[in-house]
Amino acid sequence: DPAIAVAKFSAILRTHPNSPRAFYGRARAIDRLAAKQKSNHLLGEAIDAYISLLLLPTSVLTSNGTQNTKPVHVPDDLYKAAGEECISRIRFRGHHHKAVQVHQLLKKRFPNEPRYPIQLAVTYLMENHLQNAKEVLQGVLNKWPDSGSALVHMGFVLKATAGKLNEEDKIKQLEVAADYLKRGIASGEDGTIDGRFFFSLGDALVRLHRREEAEQVYEDGTKRGLFLSKFQRSLYNDEAEDLRDVGEWKQLDLFAQGRKIQANCNKAPKTCELVSQFPAATSCTRGQIKFSVMMPGTHVWPHCGPTNCRLRSHLGLVVPSGVTIRVANHAPRTWKPGKFFVFDDSFEHEVWHNGTSPRLVLIMDVWHPELTPKERKSLPAI
């Protein structure tokens, strides 16, 4: 019974206030009690209890409150276990900023173990603090240049930030990112055989116009069970990332995540009135209804949608000549004015506009027909 364990460890701490094992036992007992009661409040107490243990070397009070000149020593294994369990619980709560303190304590205590600064970098990535992650990873690679885990994470960061650079610097950074990712994956270290790294490597190679190498990476990832197929890599795609190679491509959302965007619907009231008659689209919390306009000279990189829970339908509105879309290994096709075509956009697709006037389509995402109503309701919005 975790409640009894909490009481017993608390009693021990009243007579032995600096006992590392009692601190750890109490923290774990509160942790178990939080899980049993599904209590975030108790989970917060468990996190604080783990942190108290990690700070024990500077806690020098005796049981009667007098100063103790001898710092408390927490055994290495106990310190590591408490720190890593604490980080896990903090990440579960989504309070990643609070984990930074714990990472720093582990990093300071074990300066010769690269996994601790790498874990700090991962937390920065979870917070989308890419520059902080990059600085930490560079420090790791300065000390451990062959660390596979540091290489894949640094490659991931460099790939993710390359789009903000000018064309020349972007190409250089993508080359470095691809090299780091390849070397890191080849190391086979724990955590390096991950779909996110295979996805990033393949996408970097595509943007370097090394398409055959990219396909080999995707095929390898598929053989390892990281992707459903080399054309379907939706688990690792970010729908908001920069997908445009050249040209101009803009969209106007009318519905997103199952919610009407009234300000935009005010600009297209008749369209919103019509699409509101299709609940399979308006209720799709994993998709959008939107206008998509593409200007001449535009190329959209090969990419996959973020989920296979939906199907994407395109209604051609203004369709000039010279516009094409490729889905997976099917031959490129074009749109037809007033006609829908439907495809699973979790499969790789690529778009070209080699015409001379704008292309306009209405995109409507609908729930995949194989999902039950219960499954649709259970899925979080994206």
N, C-alpha and C positions, 0 to 999 in steps of 0.2 A: 504494500500500500504506500504510494508516494507521499501521502499526507503524513503518515506515521514517520516515514524516513525524514521528512523535512523537520518534524518536531525533534527527532533524536539527534540529527546533525546540529540543529540549533542549540540543543542542550550541551552538546560537546563543545561548541564554540563559546559558550558562556564561561567555561572553565579553561579552554585552550583557544583563545581568540585568534591565534596566528597559525592554527593547524592547517596546512595546505590541503590535506586529504579531507578534512572536515568541510573546508570551504568548497572543495570540488564535489563532495558527496551531497552537500546541501544544494548546490547549483543544479546538479543533475536531477535531484529529487524534485525540485521546483519545476524543472524542465519537463519531467515526466507528468507531473501533476497538471501542468499547463496543457499538455497534449491530451490528457484524460478528460479534462474539463473543457477543452477547446477554448481556452481563455487567453486572449492577447495580453491582458493585464498581468497574468502570472508569467507569461512568456517574457514580458518586459522585466519582471523581477528576476527571472532566471538569467537573462542577459546581464543585468547589473551584478548578479552574484558571480558569474563567470569573470566579469571585469574586475571585481574586488579581489578575486584570487590572483589575477594577472598583476595586480598592483601590490600584492603582498610584500615583495622585497622592500618597499618603501613604507610599509605599515609596521611601526615598531612599538606599539603599545602592549603592555603586559595585561594580564587579567584584571589587575586592580587599577589600571589606567596610568601607571607610571611609565617613564620612558625606558625602552629596552635598547641598549647600544648595539646589540647584535642583530643585523637584518635577518629576516626570515628567508630561507632558501626553499624554493619550489623546485622539485625534481623536474628535469627536462621533459620527460615523457608526460608528466602531469600538466606541465605548462603548455606543451603543444596540444594535448587533447582538449584542454579548457579553451585555448585560443581558437582552435579550429571549430569546435562545437559552437562557440560564441558567434563566430563569423557566420556559420551556417544559419543560426537562428536570426541574426540581424538581417541577413539577405532574405530570409523567409518573410520577415516583416516589411521588407522593401526600404529599410532605413540605411541605405548603403553608406551615407556619410558617416554614420556612427561606427561602421566597421573599420574606417580608416585608422582610428586610434588603436584598435586591436592589431591590425596589420603592422602598424609602426612598432608596437611593443614586441611582436614576434620577430620582426626584421632586426630590431636592436638586440634582442636576446640571442638570435641565431644568425650572426652576420655572414656565416660561411655556407648558408643553405639558400640557393637561388629561388626555391619555391615560394618563400615568403614575400619577397618583393614582387614576384610574378603574380601571386594572389592579390597583392595590393593593386597591381595594374589591372587585373580582371575586375576588381570592384570599381575602379575608375571608369572602366569600359561600361559597366552596368549603369553608372551615373551619366554616361555619355560625355565624360571629361577626357576626351581623346588626347589632348596635349599633356595632361598629367600622366596618363598611361604611357605615352610615348617617352616622356622623360624618365620614368621609372624603368621601363624596358631597356632604354639606352644604357642606363647604369648597369643593369644586369649583363647586357651584352659586352660592355666594356670589361667586365670582370670574368664573365663566362661566355666567350664568343661562340661556343658550340652548343649552347643550351637550346635544345630543340623546342622546348615550350616557349622560351623567350623569342625565338626566331618566328614561330608561327603567329604569336600575338603581335609582334612588331610588324610583321608582314600584313596582318589584318588591319592594323591601325594605319599603316602607310597607304594601303589600298583604299581605305574608307575616306582618307583626307585628300587623296590625289585630285579629286574633282574640283577642288577650290583653287587649283594652281593654274598658271598660264600653260599653254599647250606644250611648250618645250619642257618645262619643269614637271608637268604632269607625266609625260612619257618617261622621264628619268626616274621619277618616284615609283611609277608602276613597274619599271624594270627591277628596281631594288626590292619592291614588295614581292614580286613574283619569285625572285631569287631567295628571299628569306623564307617564304612559304614553302617552296620546293625543298630547301635544305631542312627546314623544321619537320616537315612531313616525313622526309626520308630518314630522319633520326629514329622514328618509331617510338619516341618517348611517350610516357603516359600522357594522354590528353591531346596528342598531336593528330591522331587519326579521328578527326571530327569533321562533320559535314560543312561547318561554317568555314573551315580553312580550305577545304577542297573547293567549295563554292567561290571563295574569294580568289583563290589561285586561278581557277578556270576563267572567272570574269576578268581578272587582270590580263590574262593571256589573250582573251578575245579583244580587249581594248588596245592591246599591242599588235593586233592583227595577226596573232599566232593561233589561228582557229584550230588547226589540226592538233596542236599541243593541248589546247583547252578541251577538245573532245576526248583526248586520252585521259585527262584528269577526271572528267565527268564519268567516263566509262569505268575508270578505276574506283571512283567513289561509289558507283552503282554496284560493282562486284563486291565491295566491302559492306554493302547494305546501308550506305549513308544516304542514297537517293533512291526513289522509286524507279527511276530510269534516268538515262543520261539527259533526257529532255524534260524531266519533271523534278525540279529541285526547289519546290515552293517553300519548304520549311525554313530555308535560309535566306529568303529574299525580303528586302525592305521595299514596300510599295512606294515609299516617299523618296527613295534614292534618285540620283540624277541618272536618268535612262537615256537622255538625248545625246547623241553623238554630235550632230551639227543641225543647224536650222532652228525653227521656232515651233513649239508645240504647247498649246495651252488648253486648260480644261475648266469648266464651270460646273461645280457640284450642285445638284438639286436635292438629292437625298444622299446621306452618308451614315453608315452604321445603323440603318433602319430609322433614321430621323430626317424629317423635312428641314431643309435650310431655307427658311422663309424669305430672307433677304434676297437670295438668288432666285427663288420661285417668283418673287415680285417682278423680276425681269423677264420671266417666261411663264406667265400664269396659265396659258392654254396648255402648254406642255405638261406642267405640274398637275393640272386638272386631269389630263388624259392618263398619265402614268400612275396617278393615284388609284386608278381602277385595277391595278395589277399588284395585289398584296404580296405575291411571290417575289416581286422586286422591291417594293417599298418597305417590306419587313425584313429584307436580307441584311442582317447586322454585320455580315462579312463582305459587304460590297457597297457600290455606289450606283446612283443614276446621275449621268452627267453628259454635258456636251463636250466634245473633243474636237478642237480645230487644229489643223496642221498646215503649216505654210510650205510653199515650194522649197526644195533643197534640203528637206529634213530627213534625217536617218535616226531611228530609235534602235539602240543596241538590243541584241538578243537578251531576253529576260523572261522570268517566270513570275506569275502572280503569287501572292503570299499564301494561298490556300486552295485546296481542291474541294472545298465545301460549297462552291458556287459554280455556275456557268456564266460566261460573259456573252451578252448579245449586243451586236452592233447594228444599228439602223442607219443605212446610208441616207444622208440628207443632201449634201452637195459633194458630188464625186467627179472630179476632173480626171482626165486620162493621166497615166503615169504614176498612180498610187497603188501600192501593193503591200500585202501582209503575208508572212510565212509563219505557219504553225508547225512546230516539230519538224519532221522530215517530209511534210506534204509540200507540193509545188505551190509557189506563191500565187495568191489570188487577189482580186480587187473587190470593192464594194459596188453595189448597185443602188441607185436612188430609189427610196421607198421600199427596199427589201432588207429583211433581217438576215444575218447569219450568226450562228451560235457556236462557241467553242469553249473548251476547258482551258482557261488562261493560266492554270498552274503548269501547263506545258510551255516550253520555250517558244516565244514568238518574237518577230522582228518586223519593223515597218520601214518602208521607203516612200518618199514623196519626190518623184522625179518629174512632176508636172509643172504647170505654170500658174496655177491659181489655187486658192485655199481648199482644203478638204474638210468637210464637217460631218461628223457622225454623232448619233445619240447612243451612249453606252448604257445598258441596263443589266445589272448583275441580278441573277435569280438563284435561289437555293438549288443545290444539286438535287435532282429528283430522287436519288437513292437515300437521302437523309429523311428520317422520320420527323414528324412534328416535335416529338420529345427531344430528339437530338438537336434540332434547330434551336430550341429554347435553351438548351444546356450550353451552347457554345458562346464564349465571350466575344464581344464585338472587336473588330480590327479595322 
